[in-house]
Amino acid sequence: MMSGIVTIVLMVLFIAVWIWAWQPRLRAGFEATARLAVDDQMPEGEAIASTPSRTNA
């Protein structure tokens, strides 16, 4: 009995998250996130932390 209730609760939770993820208003954010791995340009104001700064000494 208890395992059936847990199964139904988890199924409802899964469907709710699935519906939330497919909302049209979230599409632009998901597409931007998906392009991060292949995007060659960095956003403005973003600095690479591992690159040492060059100074004229």
PyMOL Python script that loads the backbone (N, CA, C, O; Angstrom):
from pymol import cmd

cmd.read_pdbstr("""\
ATOM      1  N   MET A   1       0.826  -1.195   0.000  1.00  0.00           N
ATOM      2  CA  MET A   1       0.000   0.000   0.000  1.00  0.00           C
ATOM      3  C   MET A   1       0.869   1.257   0.000  1.00  0.00           C
ATOM      4  O   MET A   1       0.638   2.170  -0.793  1.00  0.00           O
ATOM      5  N   MET A   2       1.865   1.307   0.883  1.00  0.00           N
ATOM      6  CA  MET A   2       2.720   2.481   0.999  1.00  0.00           C
ATOM      7  C   MET A   2       3.560   2.678  -0.265  1.00  0.00           C
ATOM      8  O   MET A   2       3.764   3.813  -0.695  1.00  0.00           O
ATOM      9  N   SER A   3       4.046   1.597  -0.859  1.00  0.00           N
ATOM     10  CA  SER A   3       4.861   1.727  -2.065  1.00  0.00           C
ATOM     11  C   SER A   3       4.036   2.266  -3.233  1.00  0.00           C
ATOM     12  O   SER A   3       4.568   2.976  -4.086  1.00  0.00           O
ATOM     13  N   GLY A   4       2.760   1.941  -3.282  1.00  0.00           N
ATOM     14  CA  GLY A   4       1.879   2.469  -4.320  1.00  0.00           C
ATOM     15  C   GLY A   4       1.680   3.974  -4.174  1.00  0.00           C
ATOM     16  O   GLY A   4       1.660   4.701  -5.167  1.00  0.00           O
ATOM     17  N   ILE A   5       1.533   4.436  -2.940  1.00  0.00           N
ATOM     18  CA  ILE A   5       1.367   5.871  -2.679  1.00  0.00           C
ATOM     19  C   ILE A   5       2.642   6.621  -3.054  1.00  0.00           C
ATOM     20  O   ILE A   5       2.578   7.680  -3.678  1.00  0.00           O
ATOM     21  N   VAL A   6       3.793   6.080  -2.680  1.00  0.00           N
ATOM     22  CA  VAL A   6       5.069   6.712  -3.011  1.00  0.00           C
ATOM     23  C   VAL A   6       5.252   6.761  -4.527  1.00  0.00           C
ATOM     24  O   VAL A   6       5.714   7.767  -5.065  1.00  0.00           O
ATOM     25  N   THR A   7       4.895   5.687  -5.211  1.00  0.00           N
ATOM     26  CA  THR A   7       5.009   5.647  -6.667  1.00  0.00           C
ATOM     27  C   THR A   7       4.138   6.721  -7.311  1.00  0.00           C
ATOM     28  O   THR A   7       4.588   7.402  -8.232  1.00  0.00           O
ATOM     29  N   ILE A   8       2.916   6.883  -6.850  1.00  0.00           N
ATOM     30  CA  ILE A   8       2.006   7.888  -7.418  1.00  0.00           C
ATOM     31  C   ILE A   8       2.510   9.293  -7.125  1.00  0.00           C
ATOM     32  O   ILE A   8       2.447  10.158  -7.999  1.00  0.00           O
ATOM     33  N   VAL A   9       3.005   9.542  -5.924  1.00  0.00           N
ATOM     34  CA  VAL A   9       3.528  10.866  -5.580  1.00  0.00           C
ATOM     35  C   VAL A   9       4.731  11.191  -6.463  1.00  0.00           C
ATOM     36  O   VAL A   9       4.827  12.303  -6.982  1.00  0.00           O
ATOM     37  N   LEU A  10       5.640  10.250  -6.641  1.00  0.00           N
ATOM     38  CA  LEU A  10       6.805  10.483  -7.488  1.00  0.00           C
ATOM     39  C   LEU A  10       6.415  10.682  -8.953  1.00  0.00           C
ATOM     40  O   LEU A  10       7.029  11.493  -9.647  1.00  0.00           O
ATOM     41  N   MET A  11       5.410   9.960  -9.428  1.00  0.00           N
ATOM     42  CA  MET A  11       4.947  10.128 -10.797  1.00  0.00           C
ATOM     43  C   MET A  11       4.334  11.511 -11.001  1.00  0.00           C
ATOM     44  O   MET A  11       4.583  12.154 -12.020  1.00  0.00           O
ATOM     45  N   VAL A  12       3.543  11.966 -10.049  1.00  0.00           N
ATOM     46  CA  VAL A  12       2.941  13.301 -10.129  1.00  0.00           C
ATOM     47  C   VAL A  12       4.035  14.366 -10.079  1.00  0.00           C
ATOM     48  O   VAL A  12       3.968  15.350 -10.815  1.00  0.00           O
ATOM     49  N   LEU A  13       5.029  14.187  -9.232  1.00  0.00           N
ATOM     50  CA  LEU A  13       6.141  15.124  -9.147  1.00  0.00           C
ATOM     51  C   LEU A  13       6.917  15.173 -10.464  1.00  0.00           C
ATOM     52  O   LEU A  13       7.284  16.253 -10.929  1.00  0.00           O
ATOM     53  N   PHE A  14       7.164  14.023 -11.058  1.00  0.00           N
ATOM     54  CA  PHE A  14       7.858  13.966 -12.338  1.00  0.00           C
ATOM     55  C   PHE A  14       7.072  14.705 -13.425  1.00  0.00           C
ATOM     56  O   PHE A  14       7.652  15.478 -14.188  1.00  0.00           O
ATOM     57  N   ILE A  15       5.789  14.480 -13.500  1.00  0.00           N
ATOM     58  CA  ILE A  15       4.951  15.136 -14.506  1.00  0.00           C
ATOM     59  C   ILE A  15       4.921  16.647 -14.274  1.00  0.00           C
ATOM     60  O   ILE A  15       4.946  17.420 -15.232  1.00  0.00           O
ATOM     61  N   ALA A  16       4.867  17.067 -13.023  1.00  0.00           N
ATOM     62  CA  ALA A  16       4.854  18.498 -12.715  1.00  0.00           C
ATOM     63  C   ALA A  16       6.160  19.166 -13.158  1.00  0.00           C
ATOM     64  O   ALA A  16       6.128  20.254 -13.733  1.00  0.00           O
ATOM     65  N   VAL A  17       7.294  18.535 -12.900  1.00  0.00           N
ATOM     66  CA  VAL A  17       8.584  19.089 -13.321  1.00  0.00           C
ATOM     67  C   VAL A  17       8.678  19.088 -14.846  1.00  0.00           C
ATOM     68  O   VAL A  17       9.206  20.036 -15.427  1.00  0.00           O
ATOM     69  N   TRP A  18       8.188  18.067 -15.489  1.00  0.00           N
ATOM     70  CA  TRP A  18       8.194  17.988 -16.945  1.00  0.00           C
ATOM     71  C   TRP A  18       7.358  19.112 -17.548  1.00  0.00           C
ATOM     72  O   TRP A  18       7.790  19.746 -18.511  1.00  0.00           O
ATOM     73  N   ILE A  19       6.199  19.367 -17.014  1.00  0.00           N
ATOM     74  CA  ILE A  19       5.346  20.461 -17.504  1.00  0.00           C
ATOM     75  C   ILE A  19       6.033  21.807 -17.266  1.00  0.00           C
ATOM     76  O   ILE A  19       6.006  22.674 -18.139  1.00  0.00           O
ATOM     77  N   TRP A  20       6.644  21.991 -16.104  1.00  0.00           N
ATOM     78  CA  TRP A  20       7.343  23.238 -15.808  1.00  0.00           C
ATOM     79  C   TRP A  20       8.489  23.474 -16.794  1.00  0.00           C
ATOM     80  O   TRP A  20       8.667  24.590 -17.283  1.00  0.00           O
ATOM     81  N   ALA A  21       9.262  22.429 -17.088  1.00  0.00           N
ATOM     82  CA  ALA A  21      10.429  22.571 -17.954  1.00  0.00           C
ATOM     83  C   ALA A  21      10.058  22.889 -19.397  1.00  0.00           C
ATOM     84  O   ALA A  21      10.867  23.477 -20.115  1.00  0.00           O
ATOM     85  N   TRP A  22       8.866  22.521 -19.841  1.00  0.00           N
ATOM     86  CA  TRP A  22       8.452  22.752 -21.225  1.00  0.00           C
ATOM     87  C   TRP A  22       7.628  24.020 -21.398  1.00  0.00           C
ATOM     88  O   TRP A  22       6.981  24.192 -22.431  1.00  0.00           O
ATOM     89  N   GLN A  23       7.636  24.908 -20.412  1.00  0.00           N
ATOM     90  CA  GLN A  23       6.912  26.171 -20.552  1.00  0.00           C
ATOM     91  C   GLN A  23       7.604  27.042 -21.593  1.00  0.00           C
ATOM     92  O   GLN A  23       8.830  27.151 -21.586  1.00  0.00           O
ATOM     93  N   PRO A  24       6.847  27.656 -22.479  1.00  0.00           N
ATOM     94  CA  PRO A  24       7.449  28.491 -23.533  1.00  0.00           C
ATOM     95  C   PRO A  24       8.271  29.664 -22.987  1.00  0.00           C
ATOM     96  O   PRO A  24       9.249  30.060 -23.622  1.00  0.00           O
ATOM     97  N   ARG A  25       7.915  30.218 -21.861  1.00  0.00           N
ATOM     98  CA  ARG A  25       8.648  31.371 -21.333  1.00  0.00           C
ATOM     99  C   ARG A  25      10.045  31.014 -20.845  1.00  0.00           C
ATOM    100  O   ARG A  25      10.874  31.906 -20.668  1.00  0.00           O
ATOM    101  N   LEU A  26      10.326  29.742 -20.624  1.00  0.00           N
ATOM    102  CA  LEU A  26      11.646  29.301 -20.170  1.00  0.00           C
ATOM    103  C   LEU A  26      12.564  28.913 -21.324  1.00  0.00           C
ATOM    104  O   LEU A  26      13.751  28.664 -21.111  1.00  0.00           O
ATOM    105  N   ARG A  27      12.034  28.859 -22.536  1.00  0.00           N
ATOM    106  CA  ARG A  27      12.790  28.355 -23.678  1.00  0.00           C
ATOM    107  C   ARG A  27      14.053  29.175 -23.963  1.00  0.00           C
ATOM    108  O   ARG A  27      15.116  28.600 -24.197  1.00  0.00           O
ATOM    109  N   ALA A  28      13.952  30.494 -23.947  1.00  0.00           N
ATOM    110  CA  ALA A  28      15.102  31.339 -24.262  1.00  0.00           C
ATOM    111  C   ALA A  28      16.251  31.108 -23.273  1.00  0.00           C
ATOM    112  O   ALA A  28      17.413  31.042 -23.675  1.00  0.00           O
ATOM    113  N   GLY A  29      15.933  30.988 -22.009  1.00  0.00           N
ATOM    114  CA  GLY A  29      16.962  30.730 -21.005  1.00  0.00           C
ATOM    115  C   GLY A  29      17.622  29.373 -21.180  1.00  0.00           C
ATOM    116  O   GLY A  29      18.836  29.248 -21.024  1.00  0.00           O
ATOM    117  N   PHE A  30      16.837  28.361 -21.500  1.00  0.00           N
ATOM    118  CA  PHE A  30      17.389  27.029 -21.719  1.00  0.00           C
ATOM    119  C   PHE A  30      18.271  27.000 -22.957  1.00  0.00           C
ATOM    120  O   PHE A  30      19.318  26.353 -22.954  1.00  0.00           O
ATOM    121  N   GLU A  31      17.859  27.701 -24.027  1.00  0.00           N
ATOM    122  CA  GLU A  31      18.666  27.736 -25.241  1.00  0.00           C
ATOM    123  C   GLU A  31      19.981  28.476 -24.995  1.00  0.00           C
ATOM    124  O   GLU A  31      21.024  28.058 -25.496  1.00  0.00           O
ATOM    125  N   ALA A  32      19.945  29.553 -24.240  1.00  0.00           N
ATOM    126  CA  ALA A  32      21.168  30.288 -23.923  1.00  0.00           C
ATOM    127  C   ALA A  32      22.111  29.422 -23.090  1.00  0.00           C
ATOM    128  O   ALA A  32      23.322  29.435 -23.312  1.00  0.00           O
ATOM    129  N   THR A  33      21.578  28.686 -22.155  1.00  0.00           N
ATOM    130  CA  THR A  33      22.392  27.802 -21.322  1.00  0.00           C
ATOM    131  C   THR A  33      23.001  26.681 -22.162  1.00  0.00           C
ATOM    132  O   THR A  33      24.150  26.298 -21.942  1.00  0.00           O
ATOM    133  N   ALA A  34      22.247  26.158 -23.114  1.00  0.00           N
ATOM    134  CA  ALA A  34      22.751  25.083 -23.964  1.00  0.00           C
ATOM    135  C   ALA A  34      23.890  25.558 -24.854  1.00  0.00           C
ATOM    136  O   ALA A  34      24.769  24.767 -25.196  1.00  0.00           O
ATOM    137  N   ARG A  35      23.897  26.836 -25.237  1.00  0.00           N
ATOM    138  CA  ARG A  35      24.950  27.364 -26.100  1.00  0.00           C
ATOM    139  C   ARG A  35      26.223  27.716 -25.342  1.00  0.00           C
ATOM    140  O   ARG A  35      27.247  27.968 -25.977  1.00  0.00           O
ATOM    141  N   LEU A  36      26.205  27.742 -24.034  1.00  0.00           N
ATOM    142  CA  LEU A  36      27.384  28.137 -23.260  1.00  0.00           C
ATOM    143  C   LEU A  36      28.601  27.264 -23.548  1.00  0.00           C
ATOM    144  O   LEU A  36      29.723  27.770 -23.586  1.00  0.00           O
ATOM    145  N   ALA A  37      28.405  25.988 -23.746  1.00  0.00           N
ATOM    146  CA  ALA A  37      29.525  25.071 -23.947  1.00  0.00           C
ATOM    147  C   ALA A  37      30.216  25.280 -25.291  1.00  0.00           C
ATOM    148  O   ALA A  37      31.401  24.972 -25.423  1.00  0.00           O
ATOM    149  N   VAL A  38      29.508  25.795 -26.286  1.00  0.00           N
ATOM    150  CA  VAL A  38      30.086  25.948 -27.619  1.00  0.00           C
ATOM    151  C   VAL A  38      30.285  27.403 -28.014  1.00  0.00           C
ATOM    152  O   VAL A  38      30.749  27.679 -29.120  1.00  0.00           O
ATOM    153  N   ASP A  39      29.948  28.323 -27.148  1.00  0.00           N
ATOM    154  CA  ASP A  39      30.076  29.743 -27.449  1.00  0.00           C
ATOM    155  C   ASP A  39      31.528  30.171 -27.299  1.00  0.00           C
ATOM    156  O   ASP A  39      32.134  29.964 -26.248  1.00  0.00           O
ATOM    157  N   ASP A  40      32.090  30.771 -28.353  1.00  0.00           N
ATOM    158  CA  ASP A  40      33.490  31.195 -28.325  1.00  0.00           C
ATOM    159  C   ASP A  40      33.683  32.543 -27.660  1.00  0.00           C
ATOM    160  O   ASP A  40      34.774  32.824 -27.164  1.00  0.00           O
ATOM    161  N   GLN A  41      32.682  33.368 -27.634  1.00  0.00           N
ATOM    162  CA  GLN A  41      32.815  34.707 -27.077  1.00  0.00           C
ATOM    163  C   GLN A  41      32.339  34.728 -25.641  1.00  0.00           C
ATOM    164  O   GLN A  41      31.361  34.074 -25.277  1.00  0.00           O
ATOM    165  N   MET A  42      33.058  35.501 -24.828  1.00  0.00           N
ATOM    166  CA  MET A  42      32.669  35.658 -23.427  1.00  0.00           C
ATOM    167  C   MET A  42      31.729  36.849 -23.305  1.00  0.00           C
ATOM    168  O   MET A  42      31.845  37.793 -24.086  1.00  0.00           O
ATOM    169  N   PRO A  43      30.814  36.837 -22.365  1.00  0.00           N
ATOM    170  CA  PRO A  43      29.944  37.985 -22.150  1.00  0.00           C
ATOM    171  C   PRO A  43      30.754  39.215 -21.751  1.00  0.00           C
ATOM    172  O   PRO A  43      31.850  39.097 -21.202  1.00  0.00           O
ATOM    173  N   GLU A  44      30.207  40.389 -22.029  1.00  0.00           N
ATOM    174  CA  GLU A  44      30.902  41.625 -21.668  1.00  0.00           C
ATOM    175  C   GLU A  44      31.133  41.689 -20.165  1.00  0.00           C
ATOM    176  O   GLU A  44      30.276  41.289 -19.377  1.00  0.00           O
ATOM    177  N   GLY A  45      32.302  42.198 -19.775  1.00  0.00           N
ATOM    178  CA  GLY A  45      32.613  42.353 -18.367  1.00  0.00           C
ATOM    179  C   GLY A  45      33.125  41.087 -17.709  1.00  0.00           C
ATOM    180  O   GLY A  45      33.480  41.107 -16.530  1.00  0.00           O
ATOM    181  N   GLU A  46      33.170  39.999 -18.435  1.00  0.00           N
ATOM    182  CA  GLU A  46      33.628  38.717 -17.881  1.00  0.00           C
ATOM    183  C   GLU A  46      35.129  38.607 -18.088  1.00  0.00           C
ATOM    184  O   GLU A  46      35.617  38.867 -19.188  1.00  0.00           O
ATOM    185  N   ALA A  47      35.855  38.235 -17.079  1.00  0.00           N
ATOM    186  CA  ALA A  47      37.306  38.095 -17.185  1.00  0.00           C
ATOM    187  C   ALA A  47      37.696  36.646 -16.967  1.00  0.00           C
ATOM    188  O   ALA A  47      37.033  35.913 -16.233  1.00  0.00           O
ATOM    189  N   ILE A  48      38.773  36.246 -17.608  1.00  0.00           N
ATOM    190  CA  ILE A  48      39.282  34.894 -17.408  1.00  0.00           C
ATOM    191  C   ILE A  48      40.173  34.918 -16.170  1.00  0.00           C
ATOM    192  O   ILE A  48      41.168  35.641 -16.134  1.00  0.00           O
ATOM    193  N   ALA A  49      39.823  34.140 -15.170  1.00  0.00           N
ATOM    194  CA  ALA A  49      40.533  34.175 -13.892  1.00  0.00           C
ATOM    195  C   ALA A  49      41.927  33.560 -13.994  1.00  0.00           C
ATOM    196  O   ALA A  49      42.820  33.946 -13.240  1.00  0.00           O
ATOM    197  N   SER A  50      42.133  32.616 -14.905  1.00  0.00           N
ATOM    198  CA  SER A  50      43.420  31.931 -14.967  1.00  0.00           C
ATOM    199  C   SER A  50      44.467  32.686 -15.790  1.00  0.00           C
ATOM    200  O   SER A  50      45.636  32.302 -15.792  1.00  0.00           O
ATOM    201  N   THR A  51      44.066  33.750 -16.487  1.00  0.00           N
ATOM    202  CA  THR A  51      45.013  34.516 -17.285  1.00  0.00           C
ATOM    203  C   THR A  51      45.646  35.597 -16.426  1.00  0.00           C
ATOM    204  O   THR A  51      44.935  36.454 -15.901  1.00  0.00           O
ATOM    205  N   PRO A  52      46.975  35.578 -16.269  1.00  0.00           N
ATOM    206  CA  PRO A  52      47.621  36.612 -15.461  1.00  0.00           C
ATOM    207  C   PRO A  52      47.564  37.960 -16.186  1.00  0.00           C
ATOM    208  O   PRO A  52      47.632  38.020 -17.413  1.00  0.00           O
ATOM    209  N   SER A  53      47.442  39.006 -15.430  1.00  0.00           N
ATOM    210  CA  SER A  53      47.424  40.330 -16.041  1.00  0.00           C
ATOM    211  C   SER A  53      48.845  40.745 -16.374  1.00  0.00           C
ATOM    212  O   SER A  53      49.780  40.440 -15.633  1.00  0.00           O
ATOM    213  N   ARG A  54      49.003  41.441 -17.488  1.00  0.00           N
ATOM    214  CA  ARG A  54      50.334  41.877 -17.922  1.00  0.00           C
ATOM    215  C   ARG A  54      50.553  43.315 -17.471  1.00  0.00           C
ATOM    216  O   ARG A  54      49.692  44.176 -17.655  1.00  0.00           O
ATOM    217  N   THR A  55      51.703  43.557 -16.886  1.00  0.00           N
ATOM    218  CA  THR A  55      52.050  44.895 -16.449  1.00  0.00           C
ATOM    219  C   THR A  55      53.362  45.300 -17.080  1.00  0.00           C
ATOM    220  O   THR A  55      54.201  44.447 -17.370  1.00  0.00           O
ATOM    221  N   ASN A  56      53.548  46.565 -17.294  1.00  0.00           N
ATOM    222  CA  ASN A  56      54.812  47.080 -17.832  1.00  0.00           C
ATOM    223  C   ASN A  56      55.757  47.388 -16.684  1.00  0.00           C
ATOM    224  O   ASN A  56      55.707  48.476 -16.109  1.00  0.00           O
ATOM    225  N   ALA A  57      56.607  46.449 -16.352  1.00  0.00           N
ATOM    226  CA  ALA A  57      57.529  46.660 -15.236  1.00  0.00           C
ATOM    227  C   ALA A  57      58.958  46.720 -15.706  1.00  0.00           C
ATOM    228  O   ALA A  57      59.868  46.893 -14.895  1.00  0.00           O
TER     229      ALA A  57
END
""", "prot")
cmd.dss("prot")
cmd.show_as("cartoon", "prot")
cmd.util.cbc("prot")
cmd.orient("prot")
